Amino acid sequence: MAAIVTGLIPILRTAVEASTDYTGRTLWFGFLTLRLVTLYISEMPWGKLDSDFSCNVTYTDFCHKSCFNQHFNLPMVSLWNFTYVLFAISVLLMELFASQLRHNLIKKRLRKDPTEDLDVHITITGVKGHDLANKDMMIDFHKRKTVLCLYLMTVFLRIAIEAVFLAILIFWQLPKVDGQPFLCQTELCPGPYICIVRASPEKQMSIYTLVFISGMILLTNVVFFLYSVCHYMILGRSRSASPV
């Protein structure tokens, strides 16, 4: 529990203390926090997966391990954590774009101000030390089309990540823990042996939890993507084209 609290602190601090805001920013950091808590809860039933895997092997433990590797031929928990890392990268990419935009706007503002010493504010340190760097900024996607395209790219990246993750959870990982016995035959252990994964209801529930959270994130990203395209690109273009 201490590890998850330690992981939540920098996420929440970044979401609260940042001076640059954009549409859906708080929601994405909220999903990062929710996903981290969900991972912590879902990983609990998988801590003793090796001991939960049983086969009617009486001669050697080698065939038991061979059947285990054949059944779980792709990572389970490690894949969940890797997906979380990809989700966090997609959020941090937009943070990088917003930070760079803010830095460029501050430098442009300082160059236009005749009362400022331009030589002092050329470096990043000079910009960060200025009073303008402490003021909040809201990105207007109506005016910043390039930033809007980058924002849509990060949203689409999250849609792709969650869609692939959902497919893996439902069509590959969930059938692995359906609670039904299965036959195992390998090259070194022809068998056949009857194997089963114990405590399958708890493992199924952990996967269902991940499916629910991932589906909610996917649906939210799809809604935000469609809303941003319609509101900022289609409707925004028609408004700018209409006479005043």
C-alpha positions as CSV (number, residue, x, y, z in Angstrom):
1,M,0.0,0.0,0.0
2,A,2.9,2.3,0.7
3,A,4.1,1.9,-2.9
4,I,0.8,2.9,-4.4
5,V,0.6,6.0,-2.2
6,T,4.1,6.9,-3.3
7,G,3.1,6.6,-6.9
8,L,-0.1,8.7,-6.4
9,I,1.7,11.7,-4.9
10,P,3.6,12.9,-8.0
11,I,0.6,12.3,-10.3
12,L,-1.7,14.3,-8.0
13,R,0.9,17.0,-7.5
14,T,1.4,17.4,-11.3
15,A,-2.3,17.6,-11.9
16,V,-2.8,20.3,-9.2
17,E,0.3,22.5,-9.5
18,A,0.6,22.9,-13.2
19,S,0.0,26.4,-14.5
20,T,-1.1,25.4,-18.1
21,D,-4.5,23.9,-18.5
22,Y,-6.4,22.4,-21.5
23,T,-9.6,20.5,-22.1
24,G,-9.8,17.2,-20.2
25,R,-6.5,17.6,-18.4
26,T,-7.8,16.9,-14.9
27,L,-9.8,14.0,-16.3
28,W,-6.7,12.3,-17.8
29,F,-4.7,12.6,-14.6
30,G,-7.8,11.3,-12.7
31,F,-7.8,8.2,-15.0
32,L,-4.0,7.8,-14.3
33,T,-4.8,7.7,-10.6
34,L,-7.8,5.4,-11.0
35,R,-5.8,3.1,-13.2
36,L,-3.0,2.8,-10.7
37,V,-5.3,1.9,-7.9
38,T,-7.1,-0.6,-10.1
39,L,-3.8,-2.3,-11.0
40,Y,-2.9,-2.6,-7.3
41,I,-6.2,-4.3,-6.5
42,S,-6.2,-6.5,-9.6
43,E,-2.7,-7.8,-9.1
44,M,-3.6,-9.3,-5.7
45,P,-5.1,-12.6,-6.9
46,W,-2.1,-13.2,-9.2
47,G,0.6,-13.2,-6.5
48,K,0.7,-17.0,-6.3
49,L,-0.1,-18.0,-9.8
50,D,2.6,-20.7,-9.9
51,S,1.1,-22.5,-6.9
52,D,-2.5,-22.0,-8.2
53,F,-1.6,-23.9,-11.3
54,S,-2.0,-27.7,-10.8
55,C,-1.6,-30.7,-13.1
56,N,-1.9,-34.5,-12.5
57,V,1.8,-34.9,-12.9
58,T,3.2,-37.5,-10.6
59,Y,6.7,-38.2,-11.9
60,T,8.5,-34.9,-12.2
61,D,8.0,-31.2,-11.6
62,F,9.5,-30.4,-15.0
63,C,6.3,-31.3,-16.9
64,H,4.3,-29.2,-14.5
65,K,6.4,-26.2,-15.3
66,S,6.3,-27.0,-19.0
67,C,2.5,-27.0,-18.9
68,F,2.5,-23.8,-17.0
69,N,4.7,-22.1,-19.6
70,Q,2.5,-23.4,-22.4
71,H,-0.7,-22.2,-20.9
72,F,0.6,-18.8,-19.9
73,N,2.7,-18.2,-23.0
74,L,2.3,-14.4,-22.8
75,P,2.7,-12.1,-19.8
76,M,-0.3,-11.3,-17.7
77,V,0.4,-8.7,-14.9
78,S,3.5,-7.3,-16.7
79,L,1.2,-6.5,-19.7
80,W,-1.1,-4.6,-17.4
81,N,1.8,-2.5,-16.1
82,F,3.2,-1.9,-19.6
83,T,-0.2,-0.7,-20.8
84,Y,-0.3,1.7,-17.8
85,V,3.1,3.0,-18.8
86,L,1.9,3.6,-22.4
87,F,-1.2,5.5,-21.0
88,A,1.0,7.6,-18.8
89,I,3.3,8.4,-21.8
90,S,0.3,9.6,-23.9
91,V,-0.7,12.0,-21.1
92,L,2.8,13.3,-20.5
93,L,3.2,13.9,-24.2
94,M,0.5,16.5,-24.0
95,E,2.1,18.0,-20.9
96,L,5.3,18.3,-22.9
97,F,3.5,20.1,-25.7
98,A,1.7,22.4,-23.3
99,S,4.9,23.2,-21.4
100,Q,6.7,24.1,-24.6
101,L,3.8,26.3,-25.8
102,R,3.8,28.1,-22.6
103,H,7.6,28.7,-22.7
104,N,7.3,30.0,-26.3
105,L,4.5,32.4,-25.4
106,I,6.4,33.8,-22.4
107,K,9.4,34.4,-24.5
108,K,7.3,36.1,-27.2
109,R,5.6,38.3,-24.6
110,L,8.9,39.3,-23.0
111,R,10.4,40.3,-26.4
112,K,7.3,42.5,-27.1
113,D,7.6,44.3,-23.7
114,P,9.9,47.3,-24.1
115,T,10.3,47.7,-20.4
116,E,12.1,44.3,-20.1
117,D,15.7,43.6,-20.6
118,L,15.6,41.2,-23.6
119,D,19.1,39.7,-22.9
120,V,18.1,38.5,-19.5
121,H,15.1,36.5,-20.7
122,I,16.6,34.6,-23.7
123,T,17.4,31.5,-21.6
124,I,14.9,29.1,-20.1
125,T,16.1,30.1,-16.6
126,G,15.3,33.7,-17.3
127,V,11.8,32.9,-18.5
128,K,11.0,30.6,-15.5
129,G,12.2,33.3,-13.1
130,H,9.8,35.9,-14.6
131,D,6.5,36.7,-13.0
132,L,4.7,35.6,-16.2
133,A,5.8,32.0,-15.6
134,N,3.7,31.9,-12.4
135,K,0.4,32.9,-14.0
136,D,-2.2,30.3,-15.2
137,M,-2.7,29.7,-18.9
138,M,-5.7,28.0,-20.6
139,I,-4.9,26.7,-24.1
140,D,-7.5,27.9,-26.6
141,F,-7.8,25.1,-29.3
142,H,-9.8,27.5,-31.5
143,K,-6.6,29.5,-32.0
144,R,-4.0,26.9,-31.6
145,K,-4.7,24.4,-34.4
146,T,-1.3,22.8,-34.2
147,V,-1.7,22.1,-30.5
148,L,-5.2,20.8,-31.3
149,C,-3.7,18.3,-33.7
150,L,-1.2,17.2,-31.2
151,Y,-3.9,16.9,-28.6
152,L,-6.0,14.8,-30.9
153,M,-3.0,12.6,-31.6
154,T,-2.5,11.9,-27.9
155,V,-6.3,11.1,-27.5
156,F,-6.2,8.8,-30.5
157,L,-3.1,7.1,-29.1
158,R,-5.0,6.4,-25.9
159,I,-7.9,5.0,-27.9
160,A,-5.6,2.6,-29.7
161,I,-3.9,1.5,-26.5
162,E,-7.2,0.9,-24.7
163,A,-8.8,-0.9,-27.7
164,V,-5.8,-3.3,-28.0
165,F,-5.7,-3.8,-24.2
166,L,-9.4,-4.6,-24.1
167,A,-9.1,-7.2,-26.9
168,I,-6.2,-8.9,-25.1
169,L,-8.1,-9.0,-21.7
170,I,-11.3,-10.3,-23.2
171,F,-10.2,-12.7,-25.9
172,W,-6.8,-14.0,-24.5
173,Q,-6.4,-13.5,-20.8
174,L,-10.0,-14.2,-19.6
175,P,-10.2,-17.6,-21.3
176,K,-7.0,-18.6,-19.5
177,V,-8.7,-18.5,-16.1
178,D,-12.2,-19.8,-17.0
179,G,-11.9,-22.5,-14.3
180,Q,-12.3,-25.4,-16.7
181,P,-9.7,-28.3,-16.8
182,F,-7.7,-28.5,-19.9
183,L,-5.3,-31.0,-21.5
184,C,-1.6,-30.3,-21.7
185,Q,0.8,-31.8,-24.2
186,T,4.3,-30.6,-24.9
187,E,7.2,-31.9,-26.9
188,L,9.2,-33.0,-23.8
189,C,6.1,-34.1,-21.9
190,P,3.7,-35.7,-24.4
191,G,1.2,-36.6,-21.6
192,P,-1.5,-35.8,-21.9
193,Y,-2.0,-34.2,-18.5
194,I,-5.1,-32.6,-17.1
195,C,-4.4,-29.1,-15.6
196,I,-6.5,-26.5,-13.9
197,V,-5.9,-22.9,-12.6
198,R,-7.2,-22.6,-9.0
199,A,-8.9,-19.5,-7.5
200,S,-10.3,-18.6,-11.0
201,P,-13.2,-16.5,-9.7
202,E,-10.8,-14.0,-8.0
203,K,-8.7,-13.8,-11.1
204,Q,-11.7,-13.4,-13.4
205,M,-13.0,-10.6,-11.2
206,S,-9.6,-8.8,-11.4
207,I,-9.8,-9.0,-15.2
208,Y,-13.4,-7.8,-15.2
209,T,-12.3,-4.8,-13.1
210,L,-9.6,-3.9,-15.7
211,V,-12.1,-4.4,-18.5
212,F,-14.6,-2.0,-16.9
213,I,-12.0,0.7,-16.2
214,S,-10.4,0.3,-19.6
215,G,-13.7,0.4,-21.3
216,M,-14.7,3.6,-19.5
217,I,-11.4,5.2,-20.4
218,L,-11.9,4.1,-24.1
219,L,-15.4,5.5,-24.2
220,T,-14.3,8.8,-22.6
221,N,-11.5,9.2,-25.1
222,V,-13.7,8.5,-28.1
223,V,-16.2,11.1,-26.8
224,F,-13.5,13.6,-26.3
225,F,-12.0,12.9,-29.7
226,L,-15.3,13.3,-31.5
227,Y,-16.2,16.4,-29.5
228,S,-12.9,18.0,-30.2
229,V,-13.1,17.3,-33.9
230,C,-16.7,18.6,-34.2
231,H,-16.3,21.6,-31.8
232,Y,-12.8,22.9,-32.7
233,M,-12.4,21.9,-36.3
234,I,-15.8,21.6,-38.0
235,L,-17.9,24.1,-36.1
236,G,-14.8,26.3,-35.4
237,R,-14.1,26.5,-39.1
238,S,-17.7,27.4,-40.0
239,R,-17.8,30.1,-37.4
240,S,-14.5,31.7,-38.6
241,A,-15.8,31.5,-42.2
242,S,-19.2,33.2,-41.4
243,P,-19.3,37.0,-41.8
244,V,-19.4,39.1,-38.7
